[in-house]
Amino acid sequence: MDLSINSDDRVVWRLAQENQMILLTANRSIKGKDSLEQVIREENTLASLPVITIGNAD
């Protein structure tokens, strides 16, 4: 995968969905229009693969 470390959550979400990947994250905040939570609320469908969120990554 050619993905920059600075990619916003929307880019990561779309890449994961396009490549049938389950996304694993420790950050699912709703801070900003491209935050993962906002992207899920806008783009999630019944066909979308899940996002697994770890509650405490430390």
N, C-alpha and C positions, 0 to 999 in steps of 0.2 A: 504494500500500500504506500502510495506517495502522499503522505499527509504531514503537513507542517505542525510542529509543536504549538504554534500560535493559532491554529485553526479554531474558529468559534464553534460552539456546540451545534449549531445548525448544520455546518459542513460535516462534522463528525456523525451526527444523526443520519444525514442523508447518505453518507458513504456506507455506514453500517447497514442501512435498509437496502440500498442498491446491491450490496454484496452479501446479503442474507447472513449478517453477523449479529449476534446478541451483544449489546453494549453493556459493559460492566463499569460502574463509576462510583466514586465516593463523593461526588459533588453534583447535586441535583437542585440547585437553588433556582429561584425565579427572579434573578437580578438581571434585567435587561431583555431586549427584544429577541436576542439570540441565545438566551439561557436555555439549558436543556429542558427544564420544566416548561418554559414557554413554547419551545419547539414541539414538545410532546403534545401539549394542549392544542396546538394549531395543526399539526401534521399527522398525528396518530390515527390509524384506521384499524379495522378489524384484521387486516392482513399484515399489519406492522409486527415486526419481531420485538420482543420485550427488552426493556432496560432493567438491569439488575443493579440496585443501589445498595452499597455497603454503608451501614449506619455509622460506624466508627472505624476509619481506616488505620488509626493509630493503634 
